[in-house]
Amino acid sequence: MKKINSIITVALITIVSVFVLIGCKDHNRNTLEGTVVAYEYCTSNVKGYLIEVKSPKGIGESVVIGQKSYSNVVKTYSQPTTPLQIGDQIMGRYQILTDSSICRVCEALYQYYDVPEVILSFNN
């Protein structure tokens, strides 16, 4: 009887540990870390941020801004509590917008970057 109780206890601990690890991986998967590399204006009053993403890999596109190349770049029009500057390090939870999620009509006066747009909840 003791042996069966021990086996059941070890099995329950293993199952709970697996669920905890899966939950932590899911949390980290939705966290974006990167650096602000440029601004994108939709109108004179609407400013977005171009972010070179350090983590996760493969969610953005390569772009050339000025004469400098950046990789894994996304943009966000989410606004932090204090405006970001070029070079600022950022971290936050994100969600990639799909084509049907939002229709942003911007003025043709401003440079447009064809990179994925994300909604970002800033940690900084």
Secondary structure, DSSP 8 states (H G I E B T S, - for coil): -HHHHHHHHHHHHHHHHHHHHHHHHHHHHTEEEEEEEEEEEEETTEEEEEEEEEESTTSSEEEEETTEEEEEEEEE----SS---TT-EEEEEEEE--TTT------TTS----S-BEEEEE--
